[in-house]
Amino acid sequence: MQEASDLDFCGLMLWIDRRQFPDAVEAWDGNWLCFRARMEADGATVRCDGPFLMTTDIARFRDQLHAMNQTLEGEASLKPLEPALAVVLRMQGRGQIEGVVEITPDHMSQRHRFVVEADQSYLPPLIASCDAILARFPVVGSED
């Protein structure tokens, strides 16, 4: 039986395992998360893992998703500093969402890009997933 993911969207699954530096109390070191990600589409599966994502990335993504859900406009981006994973969701007409997922286990020698389509009904579960991740791993310190 496969372990339930922390975030699941159109073939993208994300598991947050732990903080990279669990005892850190300042924002820069304290917010790095060790994660595993997998993107599946017809004929392809790409995986990556490591400390490439921060709690602040999840919080920003959640806030942008919330705004999209309220207005049915705009975009939400999960774009960490590290190039292992990037997700951009753009609201199209009539509540349709176009998404691009870029994922790679080795950004020096590989590049994988997936285009996905969804609708506004996917937003509340994505927001709830981000909220659950942030409940387990709250943002530490201040980015200022």
Backbone as JSON Lines, residues from 0, in Angstrom:
{"i":0,"aa":"M","n":[0.84,-1.18,0.0],"ca":[0.0,0.0,0.0],"c":[0.89,1.25,0.0]}
{"i":1,"aa":"Q","n":[0.55,2.19,-0.85],"ca":[1.34,3.41,-0.99],"c":[0.98,4.42,0.09]}
{"i":2,"aa":"E","n":[2.0,5.07,0.63],"ca":[1.84,6.1,1.64],"c":[1.08,7.3,1.05]}
{"i":3,"aa":"A","n":[0.08,7.8,1.8],"ca":[-0.68,8.95,1.34],"c":[0.23,10.17,1.24]}
{"i":4,"aa":"S","n":[0.07,10.93,0.17],"ca":[0.89,12.13,-0.02],"c":[0.31,13.3,0.76]}
{"i":5,"aa":"D","n":[1.17,14.28,1.02],"ca":[0.74,15.5,1.71],"c":[0.05,16.46,0.75]}
{"i":6,"aa":"L","n":[0.38,16.38,-0.53],"ca":[-0.24,17.21,-1.55],"c":[-0.36,16.37,-2.81]}
{"i":7,"aa":"D","n":[-1.52,16.44,-3.45],"ca":[-1.79,15.62,-4.62],"c":[-2.56,16.49,-5.62]}
{"i":8,"aa":"F","n":[-1.98,16.65,-6.82],"ca":[-2.64,17.49,-7.83],"c":[-2.27,17.01,-9.22]}
{"i":9,"aa":"C","n":[-3.24,16.5,-9.95],"ca":[-3.09,16.16,-11.37],"c":[-1.81,15.37,-11.68]}
{"i":10,"aa":"G","n":[-1.52,14.38,-10.86],"ca":[-0.34,13.54,-11.09],"c":[0.87,13.92,-10.26]}
{"i":11,"aa":"L","n":[0.85,15.11,-9.65],"ca":[1.94,15.53,-8.78],"c":[1.63,15.11,-7.35]}
{"i":12,"aa":"M","n":[2.54,14.38,-6.74],"ca":[2.41,13.99,-5.35],"c":[3.63,14.49,-4.59]}
{"i":13,"aa":"L","n":[3.38,15.04,-3.41],"ca":[4.44,15.63,-2.6],"c":[4.31,15.11,-1.18]}
{"i":14,"aa":"W","n":[5.42,14.61,-0.64],"ca":[5.48,14.15,0.74],"c":[6.49,15.01,1.48]}
{"i":15,"aa":"I","n":[6.1,15.59,2.59],"ca":[7.02,16.35,3.42],"c":[7.46,15.42,4.55]}
{"i":16,"aa":"D","n":[8.76,15.15,4.62],"ca":[9.28,14.19,5.59],"c":[9.69,14.83,6.92]}
{"i":17,"aa":"R","n":[10.37,15.97,6.85],"ca":[10.89,16.59,8.07],"c":[11.5,17.93,7.71]}
{"i":18,"aa":"R","n":[11.85,18.68,8.74],"ca":[12.65,19.9,8.53],"c":[14.1,19.48,8.31]}
{"i":19,"aa":"Q","n":[14.81,20.21,7.49],"ca":[16.23,19.91,7.29],"c":[17.01,20.17,8.58]}
{"i":20,"aa":"F","n":[16.69,21.28,9.25],"ca":[17.36,21.65,10.49],"c":[16.29,21.82,11.57]}
{"i":21,"aa":"P","n":[15.85,20.74,12.2],"ca":[14.69,20.8,13.1],"c":[14.89,21.66,14.35]}
{"i":22,"aa":"D","n":[16.13,21.92,14.75],"ca":[16.37,22.72,15.95],"c":[16.62,24.2,15.65]}
{"i":23,"aa":"A","n":[16.65,24.57,14.38],"ca":[16.92,25.96,14.01],"c":[15.72,26.84,14.38]}
{"i":24,"aa":"V","n":[16.02,28.03,14.87],"ca":[14.95,28.95,15.28],"c":[14.9,30.21,14.42]}
{"i":25,"aa":"E","n":[15.86,30.4,13.55],"ca":[15.81,31.56,12.67],"c":[15.28,31.15,11.3]}
{"i":26,"aa":"A","n":[14.74,32.11,10.58],"ca":[13.97,31.84,9.36],"c":[14.76,31.08,8.29]}
{"i":27,"aa":"W","n":[15.98,31.49,8.01],"ca":[16.67,30.87,6.88],"c":[16.89,29.38,7.09]}
{"i":28,"aa":"D","n":[17.48,28.97,8.18],"ca":[17.74,27.55,8.41],"c":[16.5,26.8,8.87]}
{"i":29,"aa":"G","n":[15.63,27.45,9.61],"ca":[14.5,26.77,10.22],"c":[13.37,26.39,9.29]}
{"i":30,"aa":"N","n":[13.32,26.97,8.1],"ca":[12.18,26.74,7.21],"c":[12.43,25.77,6.06]}
{"i":31,"aa":"W","n":[13.64,25.22,5.95],"ca":[13.91,24.25,4.88],"c":[13.27,22.91,5.21]}
{"i":32,"aa":"L","n":[12.58,22.35,4.23],"ca":[11.89,21.07,4.38],"c":[12.53,20.01,3.49]}
{"i":33,"aa":"C","n":[12.66,18.82,4.01],"ca":[13.08,17.67,3.22],"c":[11.81,17.02,2.68]}
{"i":34,"aa":"F","n":[11.75,16.85,1.39],"ca":[10.54,16.33,0.78],"c":[10.88,15.32,-0.31]}
{"i":35,"aa":"R","n":[9.84,14.6,-0.7],"ca":[9.9,13.71,-1.86],"c":[8.76,14.15,-2.78]}
{"i":36,"aa":"A","n":[9.03,14.15,-4.07],"ca":[7.99,14.51,-5.03],"c":[8.01,13.52,-6.18]}
{"i":37,"aa":"R","n":[6.84,13.3,-6.74],"ca":[6.72,12.43,-7.91],"c":[5.66,13.03,-8.82]}
{"i":38,"aa":"M","n":[5.98,13.1,-10.09],"ca":[5.02,13.54,-11.1],"c":[4.83,12.39,-12.06]}
{"i":39,"aa":"E","n":[3.56,12.04,-12.26],"ca":[3.21,10.95,-13.18],"c":[2.27,11.46,-14.25]}
{"i":40,"aa":"A","n":[2.54,11.07,-15.47],"ca":[1.67,11.34,-16.6],"c":[1.8,10.17,-17.56]}
{"i":41,"aa":"D","n":[0.97,10.13,-18.58],"ca":[1.04,9.03,-19.53],"c":[2.47,8.84,-20.03]}
{"i":42,"aa":"G","n":[3.05,7.66,-19.74],"ca":[4.36,7.31,-20.23],"c":[5.54,7.89,-19.48]}
{"i":43,"aa":"A","n":[5.3,8.6,-18.38],"ca":[6.43,9.22,-17.68],"c":[6.19,9.28,-16.18]}
{"i":44,"aa":"T","n":[7.25,9.05,-15.44],"ca":[7.28,9.26,-13.99],"c":[8.62,9.89,-13.66]}
{"i":45,"aa":"V","n":[8.58,11.02,-12.96],"ca":[9.81,11.7,-12.56],"c":[9.73,11.92,-11.05]}
{"i":46,"aa":"R","n":[10.85,11.64,-10.39],"ca":[10.93,11.79,-8.93],"c":[12.08,12.72,-8.58]}
{"i":47,"aa":"C","n":[11.9,13.41,-7.46],"ca":[13.02,14.16,-6.89],"c":[12.83,14.18,-5.38]}
{"i":48,"aa":"D","n":[13.91,14.41,-4.66],"ca":[13.82,14.51,-3.21],"c":[15.0,15.3,-2.69]}
{"i":49,"aa":"G","n":[14.81,15.83,-1.49],"ca":[15.87,16.58,-0.85],"c":[15.33,17.8,-0.14]}
{"i":50,"aa":"P","n":[16.22,18.61,0.4],"ca":[15.82,19.82,1.12],"c":[15.73,21.01,0.17]}
{"i":51,"aa":"F","n":[14.79,20.96,-0.77],"ca":[14.71,21.97,-1.82],"c":[13.5,22.89,-1.7]}
{"i":52,"aa":"L","n":[12.81,22.84,-0.6],"ca":[11.54,23.55,-0.45],"c":[11.49,24.15,0.94]}
{"i":53,"aa":"M","n":[10.9,25.34,1.06],"ca":[10.79,25.99,2.36],"c":[9.32,26.13,2.77]}
{"i":54,"aa":"T","n":[9.09,26.19,4.07],"ca":[7.72,26.41,4.55],"c":[7.16,27.71,3.98]}
{"i":55,"aa":"T","n":[8.02,28.71,3.8],"ca":[7.56,29.98,3.26],"c":[7.08,29.83,1.81]}
{"i":56,"aa":"D","n":[7.67,28.89,1.07],"ca":[7.19,28.6,-0.3],"c":[5.77,28.05,-0.25]}
{"i":57,"aa":"I","n":[5.52,27.14,0.68],"ca":[4.19,26.55,0.83],"c":[3.18,27.64,1.24]}
{"i":58,"aa":"A","n":[3.57,28.5,2.2],"ca":[2.66,29.55,2.68],"c":[2.31,30.52,1.55]}
{"i":59,"aa":"R","n":[3.29,30.92,0.77],"ca":[3.05,31.84,-0.35],"c":[2.13,31.19,-1.38]}
{"i":60,"aa":"F","n":[2.39,29.93,-1.71],"ca":[1.57,29.18,-2.66],"c":[0.13,29.09,-2.15]}
{"i":61,"aa":"R","n":[-0.04,28.76,-0.87],"ca":[-1.38,28.67,-0.27],"c":[-2.12,30.0,-0.37]}
{"i":62,"aa":"D","n":[-1.44,31.1,-0.08],"ca":[-2.08,32.42,-0.15],"c":[-2.5,32.75,-1.57]}
{"i":63,"aa":"Q","n":[-1.66,32.41,-2.55],"ca":[-2.0,32.66,-3.95],"c":[-3.15,31.78,-4.41]}
{"i":64,"aa":"L","n":[-3.17,30.52,-3.96],"ca":[-4.29,29.62,-4.28],"c":[-5.59,30.17,-3.7]}
{"i":65,"aa":"H","n":[-5.52,30.66,-2.47],"ca":[-6.7,31.23,-1.82],"c":[-7.24,32.42,-2.63]}
{"i":66,"aa":"A","n":[-6.35,33.29,-3.07],"ca":[-6.78,34.44,-3.88],"c":[-7.41,33.98,-5.2]}
{"i":67,"aa":"M","n":[-6.81,32.98,-5.85],"ca":[-7.39,32.42,-7.08],"c":[-8.77,31.87,-6.83]}
{"i":68,"aa":"N","n":[-8.93,31.17,-5.71],"ca":[-10.21,30.56,-5.38],"c":[-11.28,31.63,-5.14]}
{"i":69,"aa":"Q","n":[-10.9,32.75,-4.55],"ca":[-11.85,33.83,-4.27],"c":[-12.25,34.6,-5.52]}
{"i":70,"aa":"T","n":[-11.29,34.86,-6.4],"ca":[-11.54,35.74,-7.54],"c":[-11.7,35.0,-8.88]}
{"i":71,"aa":"L","n":[-11.27,33.74,-8.91],"ca":[-11.21,32.96,-10.16],"c":[-10.38,33.68,-11.22]}
{"i":72,"aa":"E","n":[-9.31,34.34,-10.75],"ca":[-8.36,35.04,-11.61],"c":[-6.95,34.81,-11.08]}
{"i":73,"aa":"G","n":[-5.98,35.12,-11.93],"ca":[-4.59,35.14,-11.47],"c":[-3.88,33.81,-11.57]}
{"i":74,"aa":"E","n":[-2.8,33.73,-10.8],"ca":[-2.0,32.52,-10.8],"c":[-1.43,32.26,-9.41]}
{"i":75,"aa":"A","n":[-1.02,31.02,-9.22],"ca":[-0.35,30.6,-7.99],"c":[0.91,29.86,-8.39]}
{"i":76,"aa":"S","n":[2.01,30.19,-7.72],"ca":[3.3,29.6,-8.07],"c":[3.98,29.01,-6.85]}
{"i":77,"aa":"L","n":[4.4,27.79,-6.98],"ca":[5.27,27.15,-6.0],"c":[6.64,27.1,-6.68]}
{"i":78,"aa":"K","n":[7.45,28.11,-6.38],"ca":[8.75,28.24,-7.04],"c":[9.83,28.42,-5.98]}
{"i":79,"aa":"P","n":[10.33,27.32,-5.46],"ca":[11.42,27.41,-4.48],"c":[12.7,27.98,-5.1]}
{"i":80,"aa":"L","n":[13.63,28.35,-4.24],"ca":[14.93,28.83,-4.71],"c":[15.67,27.75,-5.49]}
{"i":81,"aa":"E","n":[15.54,26.52,-5.04],"ca":[16.21,25.39,-5.69],"c":[15.39,24.93,-6.9]}
{"i":82,"aa":"P","n":[16.03,24.49,-7.99],"ca":[15.32,24.18,-9.23],"c":[14.74,22.77,-9.35]}
{"i":83,"aa":"A","n":[14.67,22.01,-8.27],"ca":[14.18,20.64,-8.37],"c":[12.69,20.56,-8.71]}
{"i":84,"aa":"L","n":[11.91,21.54,-8.26],"ca":[10.46,21.49,-8.44],"c":[9.92,22.9,-8.6]}
{"i":85,"aa":"A","n":[9.03,23.08,-9.56],"ca":[8.3,24.34,-9.72],"c":[6.91,24.02,-10.25]}
{"i":86,"aa":"V","n":[5.92,24.72,-9.7],"ca":[4.53,24.54,-10.13],"c":[3.94,25.93,-10.36]}
{"i":87,"aa":"V","n":[3.33,26.13,-11.52],"ca":[2.63,27.37,-11.8],"c":[1.24,27.02,-12.28]}
{"i":88,"aa":"L","n":[0.23,27.55,-11.58],"ca":[-1.16,27.34,-11.96],"c":[-1.75,28.68,-12.39]}
{"i":89,"aa":"R","n":[-2.37,28.73,-13.58],"ca":[-2.96,29.96,-14.09],"c":[-4.44,29.74,-14.33]}
{"i":90,"aa":"M","n":[-5.24,30.65,-13.81],"ca":[-6.68,30.58,-14.01],"c":[-6.99,31.02,-15.44]}
{"i":91,"aa":"Q","n":[-7.76,30.21,-16.11],"ca":[-8.2,30.51,-17.47],"c":[-9.69,30.9,-17.39]}
{"i":92,"aa":"G","n":[-10.31,31.07,-18.49],"ca":[-11.73,31.42,-18.51],"c":[-12.61,30.31,-17.96]}
{"i":93,"aa":"R","n":[-13.76,30.69,-17.43],"ca":[-14.79,29.77,-16.94],"c":[-14.27,28.8,-15.87]}
{"i":94,"aa":"G","n":[-13.36,29.25,-15.03],"ca":[-12.9,28.43,-13.91],"c":[-11.92,27.33,-14.26]}
{"i":95,"aa":"Q","n":[-11.41,27.35,-15.46],"ca":[-10.43,26.34,-15.86],"c":[-9.03,26.78,-15.42]}
{"i":96,"aa":"I","n":[-8.21,25.8,-15.08],"ca":[-6.85,26.06,-14.63],"c":[-5.88,25.33,-15.54]}
{"i":97,"aa":"E","n":[-4.88,26.06,-16.02],"ca":[-3.78,25.44,-16.74],"c":[-2.59,25.43,-15.8]}
{"i":98,"aa":"G","n":[-1.94,24.28,-15.69],"ca":[-0.8,24.16,-14.8],"c":[0.43,23.66,-15.53]}
{"i":99,"aa":"V","n":[1.58,24.09,-15.04],"ca":[2.85,23.59,-15.53],"c":[3.65,23.11,-14.32]}
{"i":100,"aa":"V","n":[4.09,21.87,-14.39],"ca":[4.92,21.29,-13.34],"c":[6.28,21.0,-13.95]}
{"i":101,"aa":"E","n":[7.31,21.57,-13.35],"ca":[8.68,21.27,-13.76],"c":[9.34,20.56,-12.59]}
{"i":102,"aa":"I","n":[9.93,19.41,-12.88],"ca":[10.51,18.57,-11.82],"c":[11.75,17.88,-12.37]}
{"i":103,"aa":"T","n":[12.78,17.8,-11.55],"ca":[13.99,17.11,-11.97],"c":[14.78,16.61,-10.77]}
{"i":104,"aa":"P","n":[15.33,15.42,-10.87],"ca":[16.23,14.96,-9.81],"c":[17.64,15.52,-9.98]}
{"i":105,"aa":"D","n":[17.95,16.07,-11.17],"ca":[19.29,16.59,-11.44],"c":[19.18,17.77,-12.4]}
{"i":106,"aa":"H","n":[19.13,18.98,-11.86],"ca":[18.91,20.16,-12.7],"c":[20.08,20.46,-13.65]}
{"i":107,"aa":"M","n":[21.23,19.84,-13.42],"ca":[22.37,20.06,-14.31],"c":[22.28,19.27,-15.61]}
{"i":108,"aa":"S","n":[21.55,18.15,-15.59],"ca":[21.54,17.31,-16.78],"c":[20.15,16.91,-17.27]}
{"i":109,"aa":"Q","n":[19.1,17.29,-16.52],"ca":[17.75,16.88,-16.92],"c":[16.77,18.04,-16.77]}
{"i":110,"aa":"R","n":[15.73,17.96,-17.58],"ca":[14.63,18.93,-17.47],"c":[13.35,18.22,-17.87]}
{"i":111,"aa":"H","n":[12.33,18.28,-16.99],"ca":[11.06,17.61,-17.26],"c":[9.94,18.61,-17.02]}
{"i":112,"aa":"R","n":[9.05,18.74,-18.0],"ca":[7.96,19.71,-17.93],"c":[6.66,19.01,-18.28]}
{"i":113,"aa":"F","n":[5.68,19.2,-17.42],"ca":[4.36,18.59,-17.62],"c":[3.32,19.7,-17.64]}
{"i":114,"aa":"V","n":[2.41,19.64,-18.59],"ca":[1.29,20.57,-18.65],"c":[0.05,19.82,-18.21]}
{"i":115,"aa":"V","n":[-0.67,20.39,-17.25],"ca":[-1.87,19.74,-16.71],"c":[-3.04,20.7,-16.79]}
{"i":116,"aa":"E","n":[-4.24,20.13,-16.77],"ca":[-5.45,20.94,-16.78],"c":[-6.35,20.5,-15.65]}
{"i":117,"aa":"A","n":[-7.0,21.47,-15.03],"ca":[-7.91,21.2,-13.92],"c":[-8.99,22.28,-13.95]}
{"i":118,"aa":"D","n":[-9.8,22.3,-12.92],"ca":[-10.78,23.37,-12.79],"c":[-10.79,23.87,-11.35]}
{"i":119,"aa":"Q","n":[-11.6,24.87,-11.1],"ca":[-11.61,25.53,-9.79],"c":[-11.92,24.59,-8.64]}
{"i":120,"aa":"S","n":[-12.55,23.46,-8.89],"ca":[-12.88,22.52,-7.81],"c":[-11.62,21.91,-7.19]}
{"i":121,"aa":"Y","n":[-10.48,21.99,-7.87],"ca":[-9.23,21.47,-7.33],"c":[-8.6,22.41,-6.31]}
{"i":122,"aa":"L","n":[-9.01,23.67,-6.3],"ca":[-8.38,24.65,-5.42],"c":[-8.61,24.4,-3.93]}
{"i":123,"aa":"P","n":[-9.84,24.18,-3.45],"ca":[-10.02,23.96,-2.01],"c":[-9.2,22.8,-1.45]}
{"i":124,"aa":"P","n":[-9.13,21.63,-2.13],"ca":[-8.28,20.57,-1.59],"c":[-6.79,20.94,-1.58]}
{"i":125,"aa":"L","n":[-6.33,21.7,-2.58],"ca":[-4.93,22.14,-2.59],"c":[-4.65,23.09,-1.43]}
{"i":126,"aa":"I","n":[-5.57,24.0,-1.19],"ca":[-5.43,24.93,-0.06],"c":[-5.4,24.16,1.24]}
{"i":127,"aa":"A","n":[-6.3,23.19,1.38],"ca":[-6.35,22.37,2.61],"c":[-5.05,21.58,2.79]}
{"i":128,"aa":"S","n":[-4.49,21.08,1.7],"ca":[-3.21,20.35,1.79],"c":[-2.09,21.27,2.27]}
{"i":129,"aa":"C","n":[-2.04,22.47,1.72],"ca":[-1.02,23.44,2.17],"c":[-1.22,23.79,3.64]}
{"i":130,"aa":"D","n":[-2.48,23.99,4.05],"ca":[-2.77,24.29,5.46],"c":[-2.3,23.15,6.36]}
{"i":131,"aa":"A","n":[-2.53,21.9,5.94],"ca":[-2.12,20.75,6.75],"c":[-0.6,20.66,6.86]}
{"i":132,"aa":"I","n":[0.1,20.94,5.76],"ca":[1.57,20.94,5.79],"c":[2.05,22.01,6.76]}
{"i":133,"aa":"L","n":[1.47,23.2,6.68],"ca":[1.89,24.31,7.54],"c":[1.51,24.08,9.0]}
{"i":134,"aa":"A","n":[0.48,23.3,9.24],"ca":[0.14,22.95,10.63],"c":[1.22,22.03,11.21]}
{"i":135,"aa":"R","n":[1.73,21.12,10.4],"ca":[2.81,20.22,10.84],"c":[4.15,20.91,10.92]}
{"i":136,"aa":"F","n":[4.39,21.83,9.99],"ca":[5.67,22.52,9.87],"c":[5.43,24.03,9.74]}
{"i":137,"aa":"P","n":[5.1,24.69,10.84],"ca":[4.82,26.13,10.76],"c":[6.06,26.91,10.33]}
{"i":138,"aa":"V","n":[5.8,28.07,9.74],"ca":[6.88,28.98,9.36],"c":[7.62,29.4,10.62]}
{"i":139,"aa":"V","n":[8.96,29.32,10.57],"ca":[9.81,29.69,11.7],"c":[10.38,31.08,11.45]}
{"i":140,"aa":"G","n":[10.37,31.93,12.46],"ca":[10.99,33.25,12.35],"c":[10.29,34.14,11.37]}
{"i":141,"aa":"S","n":[11.01,35.18,10.95],"ca":[10.49,36.17,10.03],"c":[11.45,36.32,8.87]}
{"i":142,"aa":"E","n":[10.92,36.5,7.66],"ca":[11.77,36.66,6.47],"c":[12.43,38.02,6.43]}
{"i":143,"aa":"D","n":[11.99,38.96,7.24],"ca":[12.54,40.33,7.24],"c":[13.93,40.38,7.8]}
